């Protein structure tokens, strides 16, 4: 009986979004993704605070602020594209890699 080696996959890619969209569709897709990530950090912050009222929430607070800013940036960008009458291509790939400890 021969032993077979099993390759350990250390990287995974997920094609989250791939297509051409109108400005309104682009706005809907991107803003929904950003809002989900904001909600994730809000829940994370709440969870940390439930464990300790003195929890350090600087990281989720900072990420929430960054993502809120990104929402404004994308709104401005999409408004400009809408004014120009163009469509947008989104290629959103999530890349997940195994991290060494």
Secondary structure, 3 states (H helix, E strand, C coil): CCCCCCCCCCEEEEEEEEEEECHHHHHHHHHHHHHHHHHHHHHHHHHHHHHCCCCCCHHHHHHHHHHHHHHHHHHHHHHHHHHHCCCEEEEEEEEEECCCC
